Structures are given as C-alpha cells and as structure tokens.
Amino acid sequence: MQNTDFLMTLIFTHLLGDFVFQTSKLAESKAKSIKGLLIHVLIVFTVNIVFLFNYGLIGEIAALITTATHFIIDYAKMKTKIFYKITSIHSVIDQIIHFVVIISCDYFFRNMTNQPIMKLGFIGILNYFIIITYVATVIAKMVLCDICECKQVSCDFFKKYERLFDCTIILAIVFSFINTILGIIVLVIATVVFYFVENNYFKYSKQQTILKATIYLIFAWAFRFLVI
C-alpha cells in the first residue's frame, strides 16, 4: 500500500502544481518568459516539498528531482512551441514526459522511502477528481481552440461560469457510473442540460458540444482505476 501511496502522492503534487495552482495568466506567462516559468516552478517545488516530506529524505530527493526535471521539460516546451501548430498535442506530449519522470521516480525510490508520517489512502480519489475536472476541461478547451475557427469559438481560457458548469456535468457523469438504472437517468438529464446550455449560453455548435462531451466522458471513464 505504501508503494501505491508514494506514486499517488507524486501524481498529486504534479496535478496541484501544473493545474490547480496554475492560473490562465501564469500559464500564458510561463509559455513566454523565463520569469513566468520560474514562478511556476517555485510553486511546483513548494508543493513537492510539502507533500513528499511525508516520505522522509527520499521523498525530498524525489521532490528535488521532479522539480528540476519539471523546469527542464517546461523550458523545452517554451522553446519548441513554435514548431507545434496544434497546442493540444504539444501539451499532451509535455504531460506524457512529466508522467514518465513521475513513474520513474516511483520505480527507483518506492522501496527506499521511510514509512509515511501520515497514511494518504485518499490521494487516489483526489487525483481522479482533479483529472476529470481540471485536466479534462483544459484539454477539451485546447482541442476546441486547435480545430475550430476563432470566430466560431472563443479561445480565451474559459468563458464565464463555463468551467464550473462543465465540472458539474462531469461529476454527474461520474455519479452515473454508480448505479445502472439511476445512472442512465442521470446521464440522460445531464446530456440534455449540457447540450442546451453549451448551445444557447456558451454558443458552441452541435459538433463542438459533442466533442467536449466525448472528451469528458473518456476522461471520467478512463481514470476510474484511481478510485477502484
């Protein structure tokens, strides 16, 4: 159980630093300047140190390694963005490399860590909800901005209340997995509400709405293993 907890904690600190504590303004800043990147990495470092302290000296070493590699990966992303016209693909590649580092750290250090000061068995659940709310909504927005004409959809990070509404719908989708009969009813209601609001309030087309819904459903289903 300790081994799984260590991996889940590494993932948790990454999700906090790269999504929860990263505003749209900071995301834009780190993509353009070393100052913005350093502020972002400082946040990542702080989160890593605080949570990986739970695993003693090895945890802190892992924190330093993941922070250092995070800076290198994001710096490389900043310098190579001109070669990628499709932002979502560039970002997915960036996240894949981050997770390769995380899994590697877990592989090399999990058997060397001290007994954790606190058992964090709930970390997997937190990871799941961060992924289906923060990560899924960011990826969906990036994909829309990449494939849609600017006059069809705003490429601002999120419209007013858009993310809050989308997260509510995603949680409804997750709830629909719990019970088959009740789940079908919830899923149908959520689908109708989502389609109506996305079309009439956020002004997305039918195709864009279906694309967003598909991405959210894939994320909600694919990462269920984190809570099973």
Buried (B, 14 or more C-beta within 10 A) or exposed (E): EBEEBBBBBBBBBBBBBBBBBBEEEBBEBBBEEEEBBEBBBEBBBBBBBEBBBBBBEBBBBBBEBBBEBBBEBBBEBBEEBEEBEEBBEBBBBBBEBBEEBBEBBBEEBBEBBEEBEEEBEEBBEBBBBBBBBBBBBBBBBBBBBBBBEEEEBBEEBBBEEBBEBBBBBBBBBBBBBEEEEEBEEBBEEBBEBBBEBBBEEBEBEEEBBBBBBEBBBEBBEEBEEBBE
